[in-house]
């Protein structure tokens, strides 16, 4: 329907529960109702074994790790291919508070220490790889350990280290694969909505060459960020803080907003309707 392909990035102000997935799906549904062909893309996702235990069961059923965000996409848009729409997924397991010191339990680095498995899917050759990080299995909640063992065996996960995995994620090869998957999900579409992870203003560096619009969301709030101001702010923040500078908290106040809108509270994702503001978002 569109004259050219539009890429919309959705990021969050908060580390958790900004509402990115709800807004992603609601925006996609509103755009689809207007006749646009829409793709959804979550390059890097994470899910928690305890809070999202259904993803463990679904992963065992499918034979690959899958998180709740892309499962939500699939619920509303059956044509979505899970693997190409979410090439990288990580699984987290909580530590046992009875066996670790509380300063570790509440450490800002606890999320990294809680990653126990991961999946990488390469769209270029359909290669699917799963990793298990045994260094992080110490002091995991004991009732989760049998499920981790089931996943490890079902997914044929190979042993790796968090350090090696993080270095792999930062490699040019992985960024090329993420862009390859993005190109595949974009085929024959008018609009691609890309959901970032946590409060990252950019999920990976080369994605910036694709982005046309950036939406930052928080509970009850959506801002369309000025693209030039957004790029300038994150570049300055990265120079000052390194990768940590990509967190929205550091640059939100410095970025110009082309549009700010407020949304009413809703009981479920089905009730969230953006029909009344979707044209404003497109035109801003």
C-alpha positions, 0 to 999 in steps of 0.5 A, a space after each residue: 500500500 505504501 510507496 516505500 518501506 517504513 521501519 519503525 523502532 519501538 523502545 522503552 524508557 524502563 528496563 522492564 514493563 514499559 509496554 513495548 510489546 503491547 504498543 508493538 502489537 496494537 500499532 501493527 493491528 491498527 496499521 493492518 486495519 488500514 490496509 498496510 502489510 505489516 511485519 514485526 521484528 524482535 532481533 534480540 529477546 529475553 524471557 524468564 523461566 519463573 515469570 514466563 514458565 509457559 515459554 519453557 513448555 512451548 520451547 520444549 514443544 517446538 524444539 527451540 527457545 521461544 519467548 513470550 514477546 514473539 509468541 504474542 506476535 504469533 497470536 495476533 499475526 499467524 503468518 509470522 515466522 518465529 525464528 526469522 522474526 526473533 533470531 536471538 533469544 536468551 533464557 534467564 533463571 533466578 538465583 536462590 536467595 538462600 544461597 547467594 549474598 543479597 548484594 549479588 542478588 540485587 546487583 545490577 549485573 544479576 541479569 547477565 549472571 542469570 542467563 542460562 541458555 541462548 539461541 541464535 538463528 542464522 537466516 542466511 543458512 537456516 542454522 539453529 544453535 543453542 547454548 547452555 552456560 553452566 557457569 551460571 547454573 550455580 545457585 539457580 532455584 533448585 526447582 528450575 534445574 530439572 527443566 533446564 536439563 530437559 531443555 538442554 537435552 531437547 535443544 541439543 544445547 552446547 556448552 559455552 561461556 557468557 564471555 564468548 557468547 557476548 563477544 559473538 553477539 557483538 561480532 559483525 557476522 551476527 549483525 549481518 545475520 540480524 540484518 539478513 533476517 530483517 530483510 527477509 521479514 520485510 519482504 512484500 511488506 509496507 511497514 516493519 515494526 522493530 521492538 528493542 529489548 529492555 531500555 536499549 535505544 538501539 538493539 544493535 548498531 547497524 540497525 540505525 541505517 534502516 530506521 525511519 521513525 523511533 517511538 519511545 514508550 512508558 506506561 500510558 505514554 508514547 513519544 515519537 522521537 526526532 530522528 536527527 536528535 535521537 541519533 545525535 543524542 545516542 552518539 554523544 552518550 556512547 562516547 561518554 559511557 560506552 554501550 551503557 550510554 544506549 540506555 534510555 534514561 541517559 538521553 531521554 531528556 536530551 532528545 526532541 519529541 516530534 509527538 507526545 500522546 497519552 493512552 488510557 489504561 487497558 485490561 488486556 492487549 486486545 483492548 488496546 486500540 491505537 486507531 485514533 493516533 496511528 495517522 498522527 504517528 505516521 505523519 509526525 
